Amino acid sequence: MIESAVADNYRRWWNNSWVVVESGGSGQAGAWTAAKNARLQQLVAHAHQNHLWIRFYTLDGAAPAELSSHGWFRSYNFGSRLAVQTRWIAAARAGVDYIASDQYEDLGAYLKARALVSANRQGSSQ
């Protein structure tokens, strides 16, 4: 569902399940494709054109034993670390403002490393 409202004093972000990017959501996501990436970029652009931040929940990639031991939901699981990292990378590159994950330590480390690489690239080009 596409959000038609623009930002106002009450509404500041657009909250989405990953199902708006990949039909069936994380459980049926399959391979990451150029078409899926384009869809993600379109959603981010739409939100930002309406002066909204955009959030996606909950991008996890864990083996069944890890899900069970942490109490995480299968419905948010892409099934592997590689599959979820691919989505984290795509979301960050597309400009997603909030990425929710039960694996917040790993996601945070990735985002910090990405910010450092970006800062180093900007610093070396000056």
N, C-alpha and C positions, 0 to 999 in steps of 0.2 A: 504494500500500500504506500503510495506516494503522499508525503505530508504536504498539504497545500497552504498551511498557515505560515506566516512569517514571524520572526522574533518580535516579542513585545515585552512589557515589564514582567509578565508572568512566565511566558514560554521562552526558553533559551536554547533548548536542545531537542533533537529528534532521536528517540531511543528505538533501536531495532534489534530484532533477532536476525541471525545470519541468513535466515530463510529468504529474506528480501534480496540477497545477493545470489545465493545458490538454491535452486528449487529443492525442497526437501530438507534444507538445513544441513547441519554438520554431519548428521548420520548418513546422509545420502549424497554427500558433496562430490565425491569422485576427484578426478584430476583438476588442478587449477588451470584454467584456459584463458586465452586472450579475451574471449567473449565475457567470461565472468569478471575479469579484471576491468573491462570496459563498463560493465554494469555497476561495479563498485565505484568507479570513478564518476559515473553519471549521478549516482546517489549522493556522493560527497559534494559534487558540484551543485546539485540541486539544493542541498541543505545550506551550503555556504552562500548561494545566491539569495536565499531567504534569510540570511544573517543568523542561521542556526548552527550550533555545534551539532555534530553527529556522533552517536555512540552505538557500538555493536556489542552484544552480550551473547553468550559467554564462550569465548574461543579457547577450547581446551584440546589437548592432544595427548592422551594417556592410554596405557595398556589397561585391560580390565582389572588387573590386580591393583594397580595404582588408583583407579577410580574407586574401587571398593574400600581400600585402606584409608582414603581421604574423605569418603562420603560425597564424592562429586557425581553429578548427574550424567548418565549415558547420553541423554538427549543433546548435550552441548559438546560432545566429544567427536573430534575428527578422526580418532583412531590411532594416530601416531604423532610423535613430536615433529617429524618432518612436515606432515600435512598441516599442522597448526602453525608452524613457523612460516610456512609459505603464505598463509593468510595474514599472520602478523605483519610480515614484510609488505604484502600488498596493501593492507590497511594503512600502515604508516606512510608508505609512498603516496597513497591516494590522498592523504591528509585527514584521515579519520581523527577526530578530536579525543575520543575516549574509546579505549579498547578494554573490555572486561574479560578477565580470565581467572580461573581458580589457580592457575599457575603463574601468579603475579610476580613471584621472584624471578622466574625465567623471562617473562615478558618484560619486566622492568630492566633486567640486565641487557636484554636485546635493545630496548629503546635507548638506554644510556649509551651503549656502544655505538648505536646508529648516530646519536647526537654528537658523540666525540668525533666520529669519522667525518660527519658533515662540517663540524667546526674546524677540523684540521684541513679539510679541503678548502674551506673559505679562507682560512689563515694563510695557506700556501699560495693562493691565487692573488693575494694582495701585495 
